[in-house]
Amino acid sequence: MTKSGRPALKVCRDRTYDPDCARCPRLAAFLGEIRERYPDYWARPVPSFGAADPRIVIVGLAPGLHGANRTGRPFTGDYAGILLYQTLHAVGLATGAHSESADDPLKLRNLRIINSVKCVPPQNKPLPAEIRTCNGYLAAELEGLKHVRVVLALGRVAHDAFLMATGRKRGAFPFAHGREHPLGEGVHFIDSYHCSRYNTSTRRLTAPMFQKVVARACELAGL
């Protein structure tokens, strides 16, 4: 959609995902170090997860070191995923409230999760150049999703990455939690604070706040 390691994971080398991508030297080197320290970790670019033809897309930030980088599934195995999957289950977008591993039976309904950066960055902070480099994968995947009605960005980095991927100017779409941006043709772009431990522990984001914005995404998507 534009403006104009584990056997259970299905991977492919195409415009949307390359499990052996090493375009960002710093991230590739960091993954190499992780594979040596944690040989049982996924420790590769993490593929997207969810429905192949969704009505809602969640754009996240990047894999967590001991979360998606370990399990091979976005928001799985770390604190941020607890609130996310509980909320998705509560509104009917997930078959369960807990995501344990990439090969558990959890399924997403009418929803796909795509990270802005597919490799875990040091200190959970991707560099601007790394976000730009990985943006081609995000753009290609969004372009192939023909029935998306709502894009929900978790945090400012995801917000900016979506705008970059679809050729939109940031100044025209200011970020704020719960803000809705009509994109035309019945498509909506919604912002949320990221469901990170920091945001929830400081009460910047509460469970009711997050459930409200996800429920609104469902409403706008006609679900």
Residue, then its C-alpha position, 0 to 999 in steps of 0.5 A: m500500500t503506497k501513496s500513488g534458524r527455526p524450521a517452523l518459520k517460513v522465510c524467503r529472499d524477496r523484496t519484503y524479507d531476507p533472512d540473511c540480510a547484512r545491509c547494515p554493517r553495525l547490525a550484522a556485526f551485532l547479530g554475529e556477536i549474539r549468535e556466538r553468545y546465544p547459539d540457540y537464539w534466532a539472531r537473524p532478521v525477524p520476519s513479519f507475523g500474522a495474516a497474509d491479507p490483513r485489514i489492519v497492520i501494526v508497525g513496530l520498532a525493532p526486535g528486542l534482544h531477548g524477545a523477538n531476536r530470541t524467538g523469531r516472532p515480533f513482540t514474542g518473549d519480552y515485556a512489550g509483547i505481554l500487553l500487545y497480545q493480551t490486547l489483541h486477544a481481548v479485541g478478537l485479533a488473536t487466538g490467544a493472549h500469550s505469544e510464547s514462541a514462533d512455533d506455538p499455535l497462536k494466530l492473528r486474525n485480520l492483522r499483520i505485525i511488521n517491524s520498522v527494523k528487522c534486526v535487533p539494534p544495540q541498546n534497542k536504538p536503530l540508527p537513522a541510516e539503518i531505519r532508512t536501509c530497512n525501509g525498503y522491506l517495509a515499503a515492499e510489504l505494505e505495497g503488497l497488502k491490498h486490503v489494509r484499512v488501518v495502519l497502527a504505528l507503535g511509537r514515533v519511529a514506527h510512525d516516521a517509518f510508515l510515512m517514509a515507506t509510503g512517500r508522505k511528509r512527516g510535517a503533514f502527519p504529526f505524532a500523538h497517541g490516539r491521533e487518527h490520520p485519514l489517508g483517503e480511500g477509506v484508509h486510516f493511519i493511527d498513532s499509539y505510544h509503544c507498549s514498552r516496559y518504560n511507557t507502561s511502568t511510567r504510566r505514559l501508556t496504560a492498558p485501557m489507553f492501549q486497548k482503546v486505540v486498538a479497538r478504534a483500529c478495529e472499528l475503522a477497519g470494519l471488524 
